[in-house]
Structure formats: C-alpha cells, structure tokens
C-alpha cells in the first residue's frame, strides 16, 4: 500500500475544513467561522451579536476570541460595550470560510484568515502581524516592520514590508520564547512611527496589531490569542 505523508500545510487546511463543518444548533448548515480581535483600548469588554444571537460575550481589550461558528452568507454583526452599540458591520461569508474582525480605535474591519489560525507550536513563541487599514492615506503608507526577537543581538531584526492601506491578518511566525521589540518605519527609512515591546511564552500566541487614527498617527497594540 502506498502512503503519502501530509505536510503541515495540508494538515492545517484539512483542520480548517473540518472545523468549518462543526454543527452549531443555533445555525443550520452551512456555517463559517469568525474570530474577533479586540485592539481598541478605549472600549471595555465587548459583546458580539449575529442578528439576534450573541456569539461572543465580554471579550476584553487586548484579547482575541477563539474561532466561533456563525452561519454562512450575509451577516449583520453588532458590537456592544456597556449595553451600548459601538459598531455594526455587514459582511458575507462563504461556507467554511474563516474570517477575522479587528476592532481598532477608529476602525472595525474584516479580513480573511489564513487557515493556520489555531496552529500554535507548544515550544515556540507564536507571533502574527495584523494591519488595520484606517481612513488616512497620507504618506507614508508603505512601511517596514522591524522585529527584534529572542536570542539575537539588539541590533538584529527580521524585516518585512507592509502596505498600511491594505487590511491584513497574517500567518503565525515561530520564534524562541522571550522578549520582542517591534518598530514601524517608513519603507527604506529610519524614523520610528510606532513601536512596542512584549513577551511571548512557549506555546503562547500574540498578535502585533498596527492601526492608524484619522489624523494619520500610527500605533501598535499587542493582543493575546487563546
């Protein structure tokens, strides 16, 4: 009998499809999945409703929800804090799709999720990059992300590019656990537009969330994922 070994990517894709088929009695099939990333420090705990159904309750700032089953198709999401409606969002999900909604200080946005969402490695620090595309399109919008990570010198960084006008929810990156420092600079430049320092323990997942307010000022928040 011939046997073919599955790659980690294939396993992740299969897991995403299987997860998308999980039944929730509130929502008849077909279903999709949704996660909410709370990166708005001015808000308290947030409740999320799909239509009349509460799907996420009391999500605090600096945390991301787990994957939540929602109906596929056209959805109306309502976000509430302290009993008040703070935002509403209409979106359409295809069956088995995984999507993320990120709450920023000035923006609520939807972005697709690469199917590694829950694929943390137990002995590594699991880090991802999320970009909230705000209303401001003033230069600079092409940015460099400089990430200093454990077991390298303070001057050694991983560098990758980012377009601040494009919403994104990146895949997990794997490092040794420890202390991190992220700096956002203009592409090809050195001026630090925003920065943050944070720790990630072995097996922990954290997201670097970049946002920009209506005045064009960049900010970095760190969100812990389940």
C-alpha positions as CSV (number, residue, x, y, z in Angstrom):
1,X,0.0,0.0,0.0
2,X,1.4,3.4,-1.0
3,X,1.2,6.1,1.8
4,X,1.7,9.8,1.3
5,X,2.9,11.9,4.2
6,X,0.8,15.1,4.7
7,X,2.7,18.3,5.0
8,X,1.9,20.7,7.9
9,X,0.1,23.0,5.5
10,X,-2.1,20.2,4.2
11,X,-2.9,19.2,7.8
12,X,-3.8,22.8,8.6
13,X,-6.1,23.0,5.6
14,X,-7.8,19.8,6.5
15,X,-8.3,21.0,10.0
16,X,-9.8,24.3,8.8
17,X,-12.3,22.4,6.6
18,X,-13.3,20.0,9.3
19,X,-13.7,22.9,11.8
20,X,-15.9,24.7,9.3
21,X,-18.2,21.7,9.3
22,X,-18.8,21.6,13.1
23,X,-22.5,21.9,13.9
24,X,-24.0,24.7,16.0
25,X,-27.7,24.1,16.7
26,X,-28.4,27.9,16.6
27,X,-27.3,28.0,13.0
28,X,-28.3,25.4,10.4
29,X,-25.7,24.3,7.9
30,X,-23.8,25.6,6.0
31,X,-21.6,27.5,8.5
32,X,-18.5,29.6,8.6
33,X,-16.1,30.7,11.4
34,X,-15.3,34.1,12.8
35,X,-12.8,35.5,15.3
36,X,-12.8,38.9,16.8
37,X,-9.6,40.8,17.8
38,X,-10.1,43.5,20.4
39,X,-7.4,46.2,19.9
40,X,-9.5,49.3,21.0
41,X,-8.2,50.4,24.4
42,X,-10.9,53.0,24.9
43,X,-13.6,50.2,24.9
44,X,-14.4,47.9,27.8
45,X,-15.4,44.3,27.3
46,X,-17.3,43.8,24.0
47,X,-20.2,41.5,23.1
48,X,-20.8,40.4,19.5
49,X,-24.2,39.5,18.1
50,X,-25.0,37.9,14.8
51,X,-28.6,39.0,14.2
52,X,-30.3,38.3,17.5
53,X,-27.8,35.7,18.6
54,X,-24.9,36.5,21.0
55,X,-21.9,34.7,19.7
56,X,-19.1,36.3,21.7
57,X,-19.5,37.7,25.3
58,X,-17.4,40.0,27.4
59,X,-14.3,40.0,25.2
60,X,-11.8,42.3,26.9
61,X,-9.3,44.7,25.3
62,X,-6.0,43.1,24.4
63,X,-7.6,39.7,23.7
64,X,-8.7,37.7,20.6
65,X,-11.7,35.4,20.7
66,X,-11.4,31.8,19.6
67,X,-13.0,30.7,16.4
68,X,-16.7,31.0,16.6
69,X,-19.2,29.2,14.4
70,X,-21.6,31.6,12.5
71,X,-24.0,31.0,9.6
72,X,-22.5,31.3,6.1
73,X,-24.0,34.0,3.9
74,X,-24.9,37.6,4.6
75,X,-24.4,38.6,8.2
76,X,-25.2,41.6,10.3
77,X,-22.8,42.0,13.2
78,X,-23.5,44.2,16.2
79,X,-20.8,45.1,18.7
80,X,-21.9,46.3,22.2
81,X,-20.0,47.6,25.2
82,X,-21.6,48.6,28.5
83,X,-25.0,47.9,26.9
84,X,-24.4,50.4,24.1
85,X,-24.0,49.6,20.4
86,X,-20.5,50.8,19.4
87,X,-20.3,49.5,15.9
88,X,-22.2,47.5,13.3
89,X,-20.8,45.6,10.3
90,X,-22.3,43.8,7.3
91,X,-20.3,41.0,5.7
92,X,-20.8,37.9,3.6
93,X,-19.1,34.6,4.3
94,X,-18.9,31.7,2.0
95,X,-19.4,28.2,3.6
96,X,-16.4,27.0,5.6
97,X,-14.7,30.4,5.3
98,X,-12.7,31.7,8.2
99,X,-12.6,35.5,8.8
100,X,-11.4,37.9,11.4
101,X,-12.9,41.2,12.6
102,X,-10.5,43.6,14.2
103,X,-11.7,46.3,16.5
104,X,-9.4,49.3,16.4
105,X,-9.7,52.8,18.0
106,X,-11.3,54.3,14.8
107,X,-12.0,51.3,12.6
108,X,-13.8,48.0,12.6
109,X,-12.6,45.8,9.7
110,X,-13.0,42.3,8.2
111,X,-10.1,40.4,6.8
112,X,-9.5,36.8,5.7
113,X,-7.7,34.4,8.0
114,X,-5.1,32.0,6.7
115,X,-6.1,28.5,7.9
116,X,-3.3,28.3,10.5
117,X,-5.3,30.3,13.0
118,X,-5.1,27.7,15.8
119,X,-1.9,26.0,14.7
120,X,0.4,27.1,17.5
121,X,3.6,25.2,18.3
122,X,3.8,24.3,22.0
123,X,7.6,25.0,22.4
124,X,7.8,28.2,20.3
125,X,6.6,31.8,20.6
126,X,3.8,32.2,18.1
127,X,3.5,35.7,16.7
128,X,1.4,37.2,13.9
129,X,1.0,40.7,12.3
130,X,-2.4,42.3,11.8
131,X,-2.9,45.6,10.0
132,X,-6.0,47.8,10.4
133,X,-6.4,50.0,7.4
134,X,-7.6,53.3,8.6
135,X,-9.2,56.2,6.7
136,X,-6.0,58.2,6.4
137,X,-4.0,57.5,3.2
138,X,-1.4,60.3,3.8
139,X,2.3,59.3,3.3
140,X,3.9,57.2,4.4
141,X,1.8,54.1,3.8
142,X,4.5,51.7,2.5
143,X,6.1,50.6,5.7
144,X,8.8,48.4,7.1
145,X,8.2,46.2,10.1
146,X,11.4,45.7,12.2
147,X,11.1,42.8,14.6
148,X,13.8,42.1,17.2
149,X,13.3,38.6,18.6
150,X,14.9,36.4,21.3
151,X,18.5,35.0,21.0
152,X,19.7,37.7,18.6
153,X,21.5,41.0,19.3
154,X,19.6,44.2,20.0
155,X,20.6,45.4,16.5
156,X,19.4,42.3,14.6
157,X,15.9,42.3,13.2
158,X,13.6,40.5,10.9
159,X,12.4,42.9,8.3
160,X,9.2,42.7,6.2
161,X,7.1,45.2,4.2
162,X,3.6,46.2,4.8
163,X,1.1,48.5,2.9
164,X,-0.9,50.3,5.6
165,X,-3.8,50.8,3.2
166,X,-4.4,47.1,2.9
167,X,-6.1,45.2,5.8
168,X,-4.3,42.0,6.7
169,X,-4.3,39.2,9.2
170,X,-1.0,37.4,8.7
171,X,0.0,33.8,9.4
172,X,1.7,32.7,12.6
173,X,5.5,33.2,12.7
174,X,7.6,31.0,15.0
175,X,10.4,32.1,17.3
176,X,12.1,31.1,20.5
177,X,10.1,32.3,23.5
178,X,11.2,35.5,25.3
179,X,11.2,39.3,24.8
180,X,10.3,41.0,21.5
181,X,10.5,44.5,20.2
182,X,8.7,45.8,17.1
183,X,9.2,49.1,15.3
184,X,7.3,50.5,12.4
185,X,9.3,52.7,10.0
186,X,8.7,54.2,6.5
187,X,9.8,51.8,3.8
188,X,13.5,52.5,3.3
189,X,13.6,55.0,6.2
190,X,14.6,55.0,9.8
191,X,12.0,57.3,11.5
192,X,10.1,55.2,14.1
193,X,6.4,55.7,13.6
194,X,5.2,53.3,16.3
195,X,6.8,50.7,18.5
196,X,6.1,48.2,21.3
197,X,7.9,45.7,23.5
198,X,6.3,42.5,24.6
199,X,7.0,38.9,25.9
200,X,5.8,35.7,24.4
201,X,6.0,32.4,26.4
202,X,6.4,29.0,24.9
203,X,3.1,27.9,23.3
204,X,1.6,31.4,23.6
205,X,0.1,33.3,20.7
206,X,0.3,37.0,20.4
207,X,-0.7,39.4,17.6
208,X,1.0,42.7,16.7
209,X,-1.8,45.0,15.7
210,X,-0.9,48.1,13.7
211,X,-3.5,50.8,13.4
212,X,-3.7,54.4,12.2
213,X,-6.1,57.1,13.5
214,X,-7.9,59.6,11.4
215,X,-5.0,62.1,11.8
216,X,-2.6,59.6,10.3
217,X,-0.8,58.7,13.6
218,X,0.3,55.1,13.8
219,X,0.0,52.9,16.9
220,X,0.9,49.3,17.8
221,X,-1.1,47.2,20.2
222,X,-0.3,43.7,21.4
223,X,-3.2,41.2,21.5
224,X,-3.1,37.8,23.2
225,X,-4.8,35.0,21.3
226,X,-6.4,31.9,23.0
